[in-house]
Amino acid sequence: MSPQINPTRKIELLSPGGDVEAIKAAVVAGADAVYCGLDTFNARNRATNLSFDELNGVLRLAHEHHCLVFLTLNVVILEQELKALFKLLNQLVNTSLDGIIVQDLGLFNLVKKYFPTLDIHASTQLTTHNEGQIKFLSKIGASRLNLSRELNLDEIKSLTATAHEHKVLTEVFVHGSLCIAFSGQCYSSSVSVGNSGNRGRCSQACRDEYEITEAGNKFPLNLKDNSAYFDLPELVNAKVDSLKIEGRIKGAHYVYTVVDSWRKQINSFVESGKLLADDSNLHKVFNRDFTNSFLKGDMTKSMFIDNPRDNSINYALDKHNAISVVQIQQVKSELYQDKNTLGDQLREKIKHINIDKITLSFEFSGEQGQCLKVKATSPTNVYQAQTTLTLLTSDKSIIAPASLEKRFKSFNDANYSIEGFDFNKLDSNLSIPFSELTKLKNEMAYLLNNSKAVIAQVELPRLTKHPKIEQVTKLSILIADEKDLNLCDYTDADIYFKIPESLKKGCTKHIDLLLSNPRLIPWFPAVLIGKDYIEAVKILEHVKPKSIVSNNTGVAYKAFEMGIEWIAGPFLNTTNSYALLTLKEELNCSGAFISNEINQMQIRNISRPENFKLLYSIYHPILMMTSRQCFFQQTVGCKKPSIEDGCMLKCTKATTITNVKGVSFSVDKQKGGYPSIYNHEQFLNVDAVKDFSDLFDGFFIDLTNIGTGSKQKQDKTQLIKHFEGLLNNIDQSAVQLSHLVPISTNAQYLQGL
């Protein structure tokens, strides 16, 4: 029996809105909410996006149709952008905005402290996939979160229950493009062309053409589009709060068609408990064919399609079994006609709605012995205010129409367009204290702001740059293999041991290893789903290490609860001072790695919190993307029909893929790890040691074999020797390192974000 929707619980249909026309389309198609971005600070720079004036018009339009509006501020923020961001927040706090969508941890700190009336939603870029992360996000101020789109229904149901226990709502992407990589953990665009996905400039390397693979594919990373159109009952049963459609770079026609289809599906299920069987309109707009395999937990080859372009024509041809030239032409003609019909429907529905500013005219009146009155008239309302003191006749400090107009013309803003000022009912040679005019203007501002007090502007506080904890800059090393334990004998450096992403249930291997080698500091990965998160927590509980490094905020939250010192790893994408403050103030974090995506100038102005360590990686394999899907199915091929737990624990495949420009990338699968793709070059940045020995407490080198593929293995003892020499200013150390690591780059350090 299909689950029924509780009539007291509304499932929100959340639509994209890349521009004003798309937002209009979403509203008339029946969206309950729309998410959109301004032309700054949002993760879809390729969308048209909105001006601030347009945003205010969109808010008026949407709210008239009982539709909420969420603004995307879902990028990492650079230190030099904080002033501009703070200025924007001062503006947003006085709008009727229903929420902001956030990736940067620093934004949580700023909003919670200085703009508490703004509702914060955690972006999909925060890679939320375990219960510890939900507790983390709840603590730092999130009221809702977007769950990772790689999760299956059971995982979604469990995490939604946890979210609701902590008074947090959940969103799930139900339609639109699928990234093959975990969101927030994809650096392919940043590495390849300097355009970071964490800054909204993804160049979609997963859609690129590559040299044909052994499995016969030219687009081995290209997934079909996501569609949970027929999975609505299961999502209702999971008690998900919002069904989110992807597509802010899609046009109004696409948005209208998809939202309209989903609106009808939801209405049918609410009213009858039955689903509509027809999803044909979804196939008439841009799509790469559809899959719901992540949701079903059935990750097979069928999720891929070897063509990133629009599949709507191919679908129509297959559906009608069109073979001959005449048949093909007829099917294409019918499809274009259907698309035009949908477009005509949209144009008819939106032709009378607009986001124009509200026209406003002011009339001032008063005479000696009476109060000064002002009346503001719009097409639908009249607002009136008056002074508390009366007007006096005077030859000095008289109220001139020009001075009143100057004071009140500031209402010609994002919401209102002033048509004129009328002073015919105001006698001449009258005087009143300027403080009364200020009160009068403030009263009118209150009325024009829907009878809400205008929130005064807040200045961005100047942060103190605290000194390093220790004067000596230390080396730290990451290993992932017991065979490398002998490296402990060659160095006094901190030794981190990488915990794999997948852990066998009940296995004590890593617990025993860490207990037997107390010098090892556990290093937790960015993604830990389901049992793997539970097993990672067990490591903390049994080992009770003095300190850890965590790239996963769920493990970090557990460490905080247990009083374990923890350092934020490099995959938490930390790029500014306020992100450091969030980690320290909310979760007692003792230090953090600064993101390797930012450059020298972007690092230089970061302010260290008091008694807080700053670290930076100067040598590591350059991760491009990590996926829950298998990279080998479409490259070298795999006999397994679908991914299973055993794949994670046992598979150690490695291969390469080469793009049409001739650049090769390592496809690597470590035992217990997710399939990952790495750049052909290693990251080697000796310049940072010279540039920032006064800033960083430690420099880090990754000596795991991850991402090496078929590359020659380096002599790790020699690497340690020369990196320590580099930190100790020993001549020739940098030269020796360049010989040991001949294929390297520090391009990210030079180009930044």
Protein Blocks (a to p, Z undefined) as FASTA:
>chain_A
ZZdddfkbccddddddfbfklmmmmmmnopabdcdddfehiablkbnbjafklmmmmmmm
mmmnopacdddfbbccdfklmmmmmmmmmmmmmmcbfbdcdfblklmmmmmmmmmmbccd
ddfklopabfklmmmmmmnopabdcddfkbcfklmmmmmmmmmmnopacdddfbdcddfb
dghiacklmmmnopafklopaghlmlpccdddfkopablmbccdddfklmmmmmmmnopa
bdcdehfkbcfklmmmmmmmmmmmmmmmmmnopacfblklmmmmccebjafklmnopacf
klpccbfbdfklmmmmmmnopabfmlmmmmmmmmmmmmmmmmmmmmmmmmmgccbdcddd
ddddddehiacddddddfkbccddddfbdcdddfehpacfklmmmmmmmmmcfkbccfbd
cfklpcehiacdfklmmmmmmmmmmmmnoopacddddddddddddddfbfbdcdddddfb
fklmmmmmmpcbdcdddddfbdcehiaklmmmmmmmmmbccdddfbdghjlmmmmmmmmm
mnopabdcdfbfklmmmmmmnopacdddfklopabfklmmmmmmmnopabdcddfkbcfk
lmmmpccdehiacdddfbdcddfbdcfbdfklmmnopabfbdcfklmmmoccdcddddfk
opacdddddehiacddddfbdcddfklmmmmmmmpmbdcddfbfehklmaccddfklmmm
mmmmmmnopghklmmmmmmmmbgcfklmmnoZZ
